[in-house]
Amino acid sequence: MEKRRKTEILLRCLAQLHQSGPVSLESLVATAGCSRRTMFRLLDEAKVVYGVELLFVRDVGYRVEKWGVLNADAVVAMYARPRDNGER
């Protein structure tokens, strides 16, 4: 996977975590369209490269504790998917 694509996927997943609260690994994998192993690598990259601290709660999922060098509002503004508010 090329570096730019990998970074976009990682930022999209972090935005999902910020918007949705704790998110399961399966949900992150579905969002990213990658394997579980690749997702573990991406989460590790978030920690090592960007200083993001994630907390895993058993039977609940992952959540962002600290954003490291990233700006949460900027990541969400650029990479979050619009929420479905039920209006059609």
N, C-alpha and C positions, 0 to 999 in steps of 0.2 A: 504494500500500500504506500503510495507516495506521501511525503511529509505533509504537504498542504492539505490533502484530503484527510489524513489522520488527525491533524489539528482541528479541522472543521468538525469532524465527528466528535472529538473530545469536547469541544466547546458547546456543541449542541446537547451533548449528554449532561454537561455541567449546568446548562440553562434549564434542562428538564428537572434536574435535582433541585434547583433553586425554586422553580415554579411549583413543583408537585410535592415537595417535602420528601420524606424517605421513599426511595424507588428501588424496586427489586433489580437484581442483576439481569433477570430475564427481560424486564421492561427496557433496560438500557441496551441490551443486545438487540432487541427488536427495533429500537430507535436508530441504532447505529447500523444495523444490517450486517453485523459481523459475528464472529464466533465468540464464545465465552472466553477463550484464551486471549483473543485479541482485545476484548474488553478489559481483562485483567491487566494487560500490557498498557492500555490507554490510561487506566486509573493509576497505574504505577508512574506513568509519565507525568500525569497531573501533579503527583506528589514530588517527584524528583526535579522536574524541569521548572514547574510553576509554583511550587511550594503550597499547593492546595492540600488541605487536610480533610480527609473524608472519614466519616464514622460509619461503621457497619453495625446495624442492630439486627440480631438474629430474628428471623420471621417477619421482619419489617422492611429492611433494605438499607440503602446507602443514603447519606445526606452530607452536605458540605458543612464542615465546621469552620474552616478558615479558607479564604480565597487566595492566600499567598500574594503573588505579585499581580494577580488578575483583578479587574474591577467587575464585581458581580453585576452591577447595573448595566455596564457596557456589554458584557457577555449576553445577558438576557435580552437586551434591546436588539442585538444583532442576530442571535441564534435561537431564541425561543420560538416555539410554534404558537400561533394564536390560540387562545383558549376558546373552547366551544361553550358559549354562554346560553345555548339552547334556542337562540333566535334563528329563524329561517327566513 
